[in-house]
Amino acid sequence: MKRRDLLRRITSAGCVPVRHGSRHDLYRNPKTGKKQRIPRHDEIDENPAKHIIQELA
């Protein structure tokens, strides 16, 4: 999955960026309070992407 597609999905679910790092960004869902690191790769494997969406959405 492309990183921009993943970010589009989690931001549409209401997630907001907390901080930007050199290798990962941290996003938080204000409704649930859960945080998840998003790798800064152009392509993210399907399994980690599904896990990120499941945790934050």
DAZICOR-V202267 format. One line per field, one symbol per residue. ss: DSSP state (@ for helix, = for strand, . for the rest). phi: phi as a letter, one per 40 degrees, with the letter a starting at -180 (. if undefined). burial: I if it has 24 or more other ideal C-beta (glycine too) atoms within 12 Angstrom, else O. A space follows every 50 residues. Layout:
ss=???
phi=???
burial=???
//
This chain:
ss=.=@@@@@@@@@@..======...======.....=====...=..@@@@@ @@@@@@.
phi=.cccccccccccchcbccabbcbbbbbbcccbgcbacbccccbbdccccc ccccccc
burial=IOOOOIIOIIOOIOIOOOOOOOOOIOIIIOOOOOOIIIIOOOOIOOOOIO OIIOOIO
//
